[in-house]
Amino acid sequence: LETALFRLPETPATVWDLGCGSGILAISLKLQRPDCTVWASDISDNALQVAQRNALKYQVKIEWTRGDWYDCFRLPEKNSVDMIISNPPYIAGDDAHLTQGDLRFEPPNALTDFADGLTAYRMLINGAGRFLKNGGEMWLEHGFNQAADIRQLLQNAGFSDIQTLSDLAGLERVTGGCFRLPETF
């Protein structure tokens, strides 16, 4: 959230929170930047219902849509989004943490891709160019040991100005970059 707020232009912008879960990022962003249009999507009907109740509680207007990443019921216009943010499932399917502590009580598909932990990132990064404006940004939360992989995926997809930011514990936890539309002659 802090990264998105810092990186957003001062003018009204459009932000899309993909995999919004309870809506905490989308709602918090809208509370801090009421001038922005905020889209939020999730594949889970239950998660969207919780997010919508939370938005009502805080009296914020969010553009809700249900779907699997970019395959949603309703979508923003092509190349109309200033920023895409997401905290997708990133725990590898064989990670022992999934069976320990509080994680045992979370829906598994909200935590893991049941593979290498990077499936959602591949889909998010490779599909972003359809929706991001020229110069738009994408910021992704990830596991402490995934920053190099996320940077490589962003670079392979043509993003520039790629950065990784650390959390308060000094762990690399957020990576993003700037999208540039291909030049045509």
N, C-alpha and C positions, 0 to 999 in steps of 0.2 A: 504494500500500500504506500509506504513512504517513497519507494522508488517511483511508482506511478505518479504520485502527486508532485514530486520534484521534477520529473521529466516531461510532464504535460505542458503544452503551450499555455500562456496566460489567457489566451482567447478561448471561447467555448470550443470544446473538442468532443469527439465521439470515442468512447472506450468500450471494449467488449471483454467481459470476464467469461472465459470459456471454462466450463466445469465449475460453476459457481457454488455448488454445495449449499450451505446455509445462507449464502448471499453476503457474507461478512465483507468481502472485498468490494463488491459492487455497491452495497449500501453505504459503507464507510466512505468510499470515494464520492458518491453522490452527496453525502452530508457535507463533505469538505469542499466539493466543487459543484454546487447546485446548477451552475451554468452549463455543465457537461451533459451530453446525452450518454446514458450508460445502458448498454445491453448486457444481459446475463443469460447464460444457457447452461443446461445440464441434461444428461440423459435420464436422470431419475425423476419420476413424477413426484415421489415423496420429498426429495431434496428441493425441488422447485416450489412445492407447497409450503415447506418450512421457510424458504427464502422469501416467498411472497408475503407470508404472515409477518416476517421480520420487517420487510419493507413497509407494510401497513403500520406496524408499531412505531416506526420512525418517520412515517409520513413522507416517504420519498417515492418518486416515480421512476421506475426501471422498465426498460423494454425487455420483457421476458420471452424466451423461446425455448422449446424443448428439442433436444436432439443430441446426436453423437458427434461432438466436435463441430465440424462445418456442415454436417448433414442435419440441418435444423428445419423445423416447421416454418419459421419465419427467419429471414436473414437481413442484415444491413445491406445497403446498396454496395455494388462492386466498387472497390477502391474508395470507400467513404470513411474508413475507420482510422483515427489518429493513433490509437494504441490498443494492442491486444495484450491482456494479462491472463495468466493462468497458474494455478497450483495443481497440476494434474497428478494422477496416481504415479508415483515414481519408485516405489519400493520393489525390488526384484522379487519375483515369485518364490524364490527359495530362501529369502532372508528370514532368519530365526526371529527377528523382532515382530513379525506378523502374529506370532503365537504367544507374545509376552505382553504384560502390562495392559494399559488401556487400549492398545491396538486390537486386542482380542474382541472388543465390543464394537468396533467400527465395521461398516460394510466393506468387505474385502475389495470390491471393485473401486472403492474410493481411495484405496491405498496402493494397490498393485495392478500391474498389467498381466500378471501371472506369467511373465517372461523375464526380460532383462531390465525392466524398469524404464526403458526409453521409448516404448511403442507410442505413447501419447505425444511425446516430444517430436517424433518423426512426423506424425500426422499434423500436429499444430504448426510446426515450422514450414513444412512443405505446402500447406494450404493457405498460409497467411497472405501470400501475394495476391490472392483473389479479392481480399477485403481491405488490406492496408492502403492508405494513401501513399503517394510518393513521399518519402521522408518519414512515414509512420514508423512507430516502434513496437517491438514485441518484448515483453519481460516475463520470464518464467521462473517460478520458484522450483527448486530441485533438491535432491539429496546432496549432502556435504561432499560426496565423492564423484559427482556427475558433471561438474562444471566443464571439464575439458571436453567431454562428449557433447555437451550442449553447444559449446562454442564451435566445435567442428560442424555440427549439424547446421547451425546458423550460417557459418561461412560457406558451406556447400550449397545452401539455398540462396546465396547472393546477398546476405545481410552484411552491413558494414558497421564500423564503430562499435564492434562487439566488446562488451565489458562483463565482468563478473564482479558482483558485490558480496561482501561478507556480512554475516549477521553479528550480533553483539558478542558472540563467543569467538569471533574471528574465523568462522567456517564459511566457505564459499557456498552461498545458498540462493542467489538470484543472478540470472544471466540474461542479457538481452542485447538488442542491436537495432539498427536502423535499416529499413527496407527502401530500396530504390527500384523504381520501375525501370525495366530495360529501355534503353534509348532506341528510338526508331529514327531512321534516316529517310 
